[in-house]
Amino acid sequence: ELVRQGEALKRTEQMVDKMDQDLKTSQRHINSIKSVWGGLVNYFKAKPPESRPEQNGTPEYYANSRLKEAMMSSKEQESKYQESHPNLRKLDNSGLLTLFYTEYLVSSVQSDSYPKNQHLRAYHQKIDNNLDEMSSGLSRLKNLALGLQTEIDEQDDMLDRLTKKVETLDVNIKSTDKKVRQL
């Protein structure tokens, strides 16, 4: 959605630039119509540069690299994540909870990191695997959030630039309108 909004902002900025260029051209024409001296000044004055036409009618917009990288890595991890997601796979937890509590009390006295009981050891390893998956998911979310933040900051700068251009264009349009009414 942010990339789409960025594309819309870029198109809007290009339209405002085109409007400003058209306004400058109309100002030249008004000066020519207004007096002979204005026509001579316009004749010897350099013409404003022509704006280049856009390819296929759509401007190119590129999201920031941090967001693109985060989206790419997220899509790569998506299938792996869905295969291992606890809500999307069948879990067999029958009897593990009671086994956990009884063996935990016995094994808590021992100094080993995993209990010696085979079932309880498997349960602890399953918990560790789930924690690793959670860590991977949180890392993915962090990267996406940082990418989104960077994109939002860039679009905020684009909005500030666009606001200044629109304000300037508004003043110029009012001035040109006033000059046309005086003719």
N, C-alpha and C positions, 0 to 999 in steps of 0.2 A: 504494500500500500504506500509506503514511504517513497519507493522508487517511482511509482505512478505519480505521486504528488510532485516529486522532483521534476519529472518530465513535464508536468503541467506548468510548473513554475518557470522552467526553462522556455517553454513555448510562449508564455505570457511575457517574459522578459524580452524575447525576440520580437514579439508584436509591438511592445512599447518602443523598442528601438526603431522599428519600422515606422511607427507613427511619428516619432521624433524626426526621422529622416524626411518623411512626407511633409511635416510641418515646416522644416527648413526650406524645402523646395517651394512650398506655397508662399513662404516669406519672400523668397527671391522673386516670385511672380508678382506679388503685391508691390514690391519695390519697383519692378519694371512698369507696372501699370500706373503707379502713383506719380512718377515723374520721369522725364527724359534722363535726368542725372542718375536716378536709380537704375535705369536701364543700362546706361554706360558703365556704372560701377559693377553691375552684375555681369556685363559682357567681359570685362577685364578680370573680374574676380574668379578665382579657381572654383570650378564646379565641385559640389560636395561629392565625396566618393560614393559610388553606387554600392548598395548592399548586395552581397552575393546571394543568389537564390539557394534555397535549402534543397538538399537532395531528397527526392521522393516526397517532398512536402512535409516531412517530419524532422524536427531537429534531433540531433543526437544528444542523449543525456546518459551519463555514466554515474552510477551510484558510487560512493566512496569505496575504496579497496577494502577497508576493514569490514564493512557490511557485506560486501560480496564474498570475502573469505569466510565470514561467519555463516552466511547462508549456504555456501558450498559445503563446508564441513558438517553443518547441521543436516543437510540432505544426505551426505554420505553416511552419517551415523544413524539416520532415521530407521532404516530397515533393521540394522543390528539392534537398535534400541527397542523396536517393536517386538522383535523376537524374544528379548530378554525382559520385557516389561512385566512386572508382577501381575498386573491386572489383565494382561493379554496372554498369559500362559497358565497352564494348570499347575497348581501347587499341591503337594501331598504333605499336609501338616498333621496327619492323624497320629495322635499319641506323642508327638514330639514335645508338646508343651509340658505335659506331666513329666516326661522323661527329662526334659531340660531342668525343671526345678529340683527333682530328686538328685540328679547327677551334679547339678551345679553346687548344691550344698556339700557334696562329698568332694568335688574337685576344687572348690574354693580354698580348701585347706592346703592343697598341693600348690607348688610354685610354678608348674608348667603353664605356658600360655594357652594351650589347648588341653581339654580334658583327655584322659586316657581312654575313656569309653568311646568306642567306635561310632555309635549313633550320635552321641553328643558332639564329638569332634566334627562329624559331617554337618551337624546343625550349625556349629560355630563357623565352619567354612562357608556354609550357605549365607550366613549373616554377613560375613566379610565380603563375599561376592556381591551381595545386594548393596552393601555400603559402597563398594567400588563402582557399581552401576549408578548409584545416586550421585557420587562424586563426578562421574563422567557427564551425567545429565546436567548437573549444576554448572560444570565447566562450559558446557554447550550453551546454556542459558546466559552465562556471564558474557561469553563472546558475542552472542546475539545482542545482548543489551548494550555492550560497548559499541558495537557496530551501529546500532540504532541511534545511540547518543551522538556519535560522530556525524551520521547522516542528518540528524535533526539540527545539529550545530551548523552544518554547511547550508542547510535550507533556511535556517534563521538568518544567516548572513545574506543569502540570496534574497530573502524577503525584505531585509533592510535596504539593500541596493535597489530593489524594485520599488520600494516605497519612495525613496529619494527621486528616482527617475519619474515616477508618476506625478509627484508633487511638482517637479520642474516642468513636466509636460503640461500639467494643468495650468500653470502660470503662463506658459508660452501660448497655449490654445486661447486663453482669455485675452491675451495681448493681440494675437492675430485676429481674433473675432472682432475686437474693438477697432482694429485698423481696417478690416473689411467693411464694417458698418460706416466708417468715416468716408469710404470711397463712395 
